């Protein structure tokens, strides 16, 4: 029997509850958003006791099915003021699902200054004082917890930024080797975890290769093979395996949509110094890992580990968003500098996208010069010390823009855009504007579509379909890159769900699940005060041309308004 762990930080009680029948075929994002919609007042204070932090594995999590063990974190976002789901790799979802836990729901608030860890294991769940973990960065905290609970335990950590309740804070999950490098980063949900006084969730290893109850094991095994073969044979997946997500940088730069100098131009020859191909070469030369699985059993292996000139590991993983927002966006074209910034982000527990965009706006506002590596490191130090300037950056991109009087701030619903300028990558612009998540490319990324990205025609329809697919994959616990195998093998995924739950589901059922999830999220946002007027890109992106194409975002607003109307 699958269960929900409910942790009340006000009373200090942790208990197991049966999974409600209405939630039986909900997982990941579908479940986090449903619980938030059912239990959270949309008008509540995101950092107050009435919000919930929900962690949920996907419907297919709990086995070594490739790429199926992403964890969804949900709650009301302190950054956007609306509903939020952020997800990450690592082994948190795998371990929770192996124990038969469909969701962890954290509610209430502790006494001021009280911090706890929650331990999930054979006895259910218990709370323990966090003791000397408070104030530690994620790397040190992870080492102490893994030394105590075993290196096969999975951790979800609240870093120093979470303790300070900064809007850029995410929840750091450990990878199979115990690195706190897989961050559910977007929307400030780490600040919610900090407000709950939860320093860490520890999920013990059940041992013995335990898996959730499988209704039809033979049927499951039959339908995993075609999916795995598609992953291994896909040219797109091979590209990620060989060069990581950083391979995307060259494409977006070529298209003229790469954020350079705080989204002021879309292309720069200097980006040749931080391409995915060059990065892979340097990693090999220094003895790092070019291909690495961020979760147990993943065949995509798009992660990596960056090592310094001395061959010592610095950080994992150097990704497209990291190299762009903390690199090109700041006019810093140096892998070693970017890797150091990434280590700081992982240790503090913060979103590289939001932080990079915030620092870019700070540079545009004159707080420090573009290209100032030492100045960026000083900002990270100030964030760690909680100085006023550090807290300003930690408040997020929109706040930095307001304080410094910068008009050209790349946000939607208060959340920073990812590394695709929507004036050129217009399908992503539609996603930024109309997703209930704010400017989040993972909600429906169009970069892989074979379209003219500069042409506004058809981009609403494209984004709508991509958003539906993204919501579904998030609910299954699947990595977004598995879309390359999901689309041609949808029938096998249906069979996997049938094998797992002994439930007859159709392709239309899954589409309805995804659409219902999005509509629940939109409805929550409307009740939270985020009306249709917030489903817009910033005014300046319709007016300020982006070199080299001198493009503006010109998708008609009436088309944006119609995207979630009944169809």
N, C-alpha and C positions, 0 to 999 in steps of 0.2 A: 504494500500500500504506500503510495506516494503522499508526502506530507509538506506542510509549510512550517518553517521555523518563525515564530513570532517573538521578538525581543522588545520588551517594554523598558526603556531606559529610565523611566520615572520610578517604577517599582523595583527594577532590578530583576524582573522575572523573564526567563526564557523558556518557552514551551513549544511542543509540537502540536500541530493541529492537522486534522485530515484535510486533504485537498478537496475543496468544494467540487461537486460534480460539474458545476458551470465552468470551472477552470480546467477540466480534464484534458481538453485538446488545445490549451493555451500554454505557450512557453515564451521565454525570452522577452522581447519587446511587447508582444501581444499581452503577456501576463503582467509585466511591470506597469504598462499603461492602464490595463483594466483595473488592477488593484489601486493604483493612484486615483483613477477616476471614481472608483467605488468608495474610497476611504478618505480622500483628502479634500478639504474645502478649497476650491480654486482661489479664494481670496485670502488664504492663510499666509502667514509669514513663512517664507521658505526655510528660514533658520530657526523657526519656533517649534514648539512641541507638537503641533498639529500636522506638520508635514510627515511624510513617510519616506524612508529610504528602502527601496526594494531591489534585491539582487536575485536574478533568475537565470538559470541555465535554459537552453533552448529545448524544444521538443525532442530533438535528436541527440542531445548531449548525454554523456555518460558512458560512451564507448569510444573506441579509437577510430571510428569512422572519420576519415580525413576532414579536417576543417570544421568540425561540428561542435566544438566545445568553447564557443565564445560566450562570455557572461554579459548579460544586460543589467545595467543599473538604471533605476528609474526614481522619479520624484518630481516635485515642483522645483524648478530651477531658480536659484537666487540671481542668475545672470539674465535670463530672459523674462522671468516672472510667469512663464507658462510651464506646461508639462515638458519633461525631458527624459529621453533615453540615451544613455551612452554605453557603448560596449567595448569589450577588450578581449584579447586572447589570454594566454596563460592557462593555468590548470584549475582555477576556482570553479568554473562550471562543471568540468569533468568530475571533480571530487564531490561537489554537492549532489550531482545527479547519481553518482555511484552510491551515495547514502540514501537515495530515494527522496531527496529534498528538491521540490519543484520551485520554491522561492524562500528567501529570507526577508522578513518584513521587520524593519526597525522603526519604532515609534517612540513618542514621548521625548523627554529630555532629562538628563541627570542633574544632580546638584552641581552648582558652579564649582569648577575645578576637578570634578570627578571624571576619571577616564577608565575605560574597561577594554578587555578583549573578549570576544565571543569565540568559543571553541565548539565546533561541530564534530561529533564522533559517535561511537557506539551507544553512548548513553543519551544521545539526543544533542542538546545544546546547553552550555553553561556559560555564565559570565564570570570573569575573574578581573581583579584590579589590574590595570595596565602597568603599575609599578614604575620601573625605571625606563620604560619605553617612551614616555612622554618627553617631547622635545627632540627625540632622535630623528635623523633623516631616515628615509626608507631603506637605504642599503644597510645601515647599522641595525635598524629594527628588524629587518628580515633575517639577518644573520643570527640575532639573539633568539628569535622565535623558531627558526629552523633547527638551531642547536638544541632547543628544548623539546620540540614536538616531532622532530625527524625531518630529514631533507625532502621526503616525498609529500609532506603536507603542502597544501596550497594556501596562500595568504592573499587577503585583500587589505591594503594598508592605507591609513590616513597619515600623510606626511605632515611636515611642519606647516605647509600652506593650508592644509585642512584644519589643523589646530587653530590657526589664525582666522579661519573662515573666509579665506580669500576667494573671490569669484572665479579665479583661474584654476582653482584646486580640483583635481581629479582623484580617482581611486586607483591606486597602483596594485596590480595583480602580479604575482610571481610567475615566471616562465618555468619550464621543466627543470632548469638548473638552479632555480631559486632567485633569479634576478628580479627586482621589483620594476620591471621595464614595460609591462603591458598595462597601459593606463586607460581606464574608462574616463576619458579626459574632458569631454565637452559638456558645457552647461553649468559647471560649478557644483556638481553633485558631491565632490570631495568635501566642500564646505558644509553640505548637509550632513555628511558622515561625521565631520568634526563637531557640528552643533549637537549631534546625538551623543557625543562623548565616547564614540567607538573608535579606538585607536587601531584595532585590527580584527578581522574575521579570520580565524584559523580553521581550516577544514582538513581533518586528519585523513591519512591514506587508509582506506578500508582493507587494503591488502588482498592478495589472491585474485587480482584482476576483476574485482566485483563490478557488476554492471546493473543498471536498472532492470526491473522485471521485463522480460522480453516475451511477448505473447507467442511469436512464431520465429524462433531462432533460425531455422533453415531458410525460411523466406527472406529474413534479414540478410543472411550471408549471400544468398543468390543475387540480391540486387545491390550489394555494395561494390561488386567487381566492375560493372560497366561504368559506374561513376568514377571509381579510382583510375581506370584506364583512360577515361576522358581527361582527367586532371593531368595524368602523366604525359598524354599525347598532345595536349593543347599548346600551340605556339605562344599564346598569351601567357599561360602559366609558366612555360619554360623561361620566358623573358623575366618574370618576377623571380623565379628560382635562381637564375644566373646573375641578375643584377639588382634584385630587390625592387621595392617600389620606387626607388630613386631613378630608375630607368624612365619614369614618366616625365622627369624634368626636361629632357631633351625634346620630347614631343610638344609639351606645353610651351616651351620657349620658342620652338619653331613656328607654332601656331600664333605666337605673339600675345599669349594670354598669361604669361608668368609674372607674378607680382614682384616687381623690382622697385626698390626705393619707395617703400610704403605705397604700393599699388599706383605708382605714378607713370610707369611704362611697362610694357609687356614682353620685352625682349632685350637681351644683352649678351654680347659675345663673351663677356667675362664668366658666364655660367658654364663655359667649357671646363672650368677648373673644378666644378662640383657635379659632374655628370655621373650617372649610375655606372657607366662602363668604366670610367676612370676610378671611381670609388672601389669597384670590385677588384681592379688591378692592384690598387694600393693595399687593400685588405689582404690579398693573397701574398703580396711581397712582404708584408709585415707579419704574416702568420695568423691572421684573424680568421673568422668564419664568414664566408661569402653567403652560404646557404644555411639556414637555421630554422627550426620549427618553433614557433612561439607557443604552441600547445602540443601536447603529446599526440603523436601519430599523424601530424599534418604533412601531407605530401607536397604542398605548395612550397614551403620552406622559403618564404620571401623575407624572413628576418635575417639579421646579420649581427656580427659583433665587431665593433671598431677597436683597433689597437693603436697605441701610440708608436712613435719611431723606435722606442725601446722594446716593442713587442708585447707590452703589457696592455691588457684589456682596459678600455676607457668606458664605453657605453654600448648599449644595444637598445633599439636598432636604429641605424641611420636610415631614415625614410624620406620619401619625396617631400612630405609636408615639413619635416624637420629641416632638410637642406634648403628649402625655399623660404619658409617663414622666418627661420632663425639664421638664414644665410643671405640669399639673394635679396630678400625683402629689406634687409638691413645693409645691403651693399657689402656683405662679408662673404668672400669667396674662398674660404679656407676650411678644409675638412676638419683639421685638428681643433680649430676654434669652435666649429659647430658641434663637434663631439663633446667638447667640454661643456657647452651650453646644454646639450642633451643630458649629460650626467647631472647637471644642476636641476634640470626640470624633473628628471626621474627621482632624484633624492628629495626634492621639495614636494613632489607629487603635484605637478602642474601641467596644464595643457600646452603643448608646444605651439599649437596653432594660435590660441588666444594670446599667449605670452609673446610670441613673435610679432603678431599684429599690433599688440599694445606697445611694444618697444619701438616698432616702426613708426607708429603715430607719435610716440614721445620724441623720436628723432625729428620727425616732420615739424613738431612743435618747438624744437630748439632745446630740448632737455639735454641732448648729447648729439654729437655729429654722426652722420651716417658713416659706417665703416669702422666705428670705434669699438674694437674688440674688448679692450680693457674697460671701457665704459659700460659695456653690456655685462661683463663679469661683476662690476661694481653694483649694477642693478640687482643681479641675483643675490649678491651679498646683502644688499639692503632689504630685499624681500625676506631673506632668512632671518635678519635681525628685526624685522618688523618696523623699520623706520617709516616716516610719512611718505617718502618717495617710493620705498618698497611696497607699501600698502597701496599707493596710487597705481602702480603697475599691476599689482595683484587684484585690483578692483575690475580690471578688464579694459578692453580697447575703447568701448564707448565712453567710459568715465574718463580715461586719459584724454580723449579728444575734447570732451566738455571742459575739463580743467585747464587744458593748454590752449583752448580756442582754435582747434583744428577742425575745419569743415569736412575735409575729405577723409572720412573715417569709414573703413570697410566693414560695416556690421549690418545685420538684419535682426530685429527683435533683441537688440543688445548683444548679439553674439558675433564674433569675428568670422569673416569669410575664410575658407580654406584657400589653397594655393592655385586657384583657377579664377582668373579675373572674369567676371560675368559679362563684361562688355564684349568679350571675344568668345568665351565658352558659354554661349547663351542658354543652352539647356541647363547647365549648372546654375545660371542666374535665376531661372524659373524655380529650380529646386530651392535655392537660397530663400527666395521670396515666399514660396507657398508651402514649404514643409512646416508642420507645426513645431519642428525642432529648432527653427532659426536657421542661420547660414551654415548648414551642415552638409558637406558633399556626400557623406556616407548615407544620407537619406535618399540619394538618387543621383549618382554620378554619371554624366553623359560623355565623359572624355573618350570612352571606348567605342562610342557609336560612330558608324560610317556616315556622317552627315557633314554639311557645310556649317561649321560651328558659328560662323559670322552671320549667317542668315537667320533672322528671327522666326521665319515660317516653320511651323510644325514643332516648335520647341516645347510648347505647353503639353501637347500630346505625348511627346517623347519623355519629358520629365514625369508626367503622370504615370506612365507605365514603369519607368525606372523606380519611382517612389514606391509603387505597389510591390514590385519585386524585392526592393530593399527591405520593406517592412516584413515581408514573408521570410526572407533569409534571416533577418534579425530574430524573428520569432522561432525559427527552427534551430537557432544557435549556430548558423553557418556563417563562415567568412564571406564577405562580399565578393571576393575573388572566385568563390565557388560558382558564381553565376555562369561562368564559362562552361561549366559542366551541367549545371541545373537546367539551363534553357534547352539543350538538346536531349536531356534525359529526365524530363519532368516526370515521366511515367515511373521511373525507378524510385524517385523520391516519394511518390504516392505509395508505392509498394513498401518502402521503408517505414513510413508512418503506419501503414496497415499492419506490418509485421510487429512494430513496437507496441501498438495499442489495441490491436484486434478491432480496429474501427475502419469502417468503409468510408473513405474520404475521396472526393473527386478533385480534379483541377479547379473546378469552379468553387468548391468548398475552400480551398486554399486561397484563391483570389478574394473571396468574401472575407476570410479571416484577416487578410492584409488590409483590405479596404475598410473594414469595420474598425480595425486598430487605428488607422489614420483618422477616421471620422470621430472616434472617441477622443483622440488627442485634439483635433480641431475644436470640438465642442468644449473640452476642458479649457482651452485657451480663450474661447469666447467668454466663458463664465469668469475667467480670470481677468477680463478686461482687454484682451488682445483681439481687437476687432479686425475686420478686413483691411482697414487702413494700415495695419502693421505688416500685411503681406505685400510688401514693397521693397525694392532695393532703394538705397539712399538716393535722394534727389540728384546729387552731384554726378552719379554714375549715368544718368540720362542726359547730362549736360556737358561733362568734361571728357573730351576724346582721349582714348588711350593709344599712344604711339606703340608700334609703328603703323597700325592700320587706321588710327584715328577713329576707332569705333566707340559707340555709346551703346548702352543697353536700351533697345528699342522694341522689345516685346510689348504689345499693347496691354495696358493694365486691365481692360475689360476681359481679355483672355485669361489673365492671371486670376481674376475674381471668379471665373467659371470653372476652374480646374477640378474642384471637389463637388460640383453639383451632380445630382443623380444622373447616372448614365447606364 
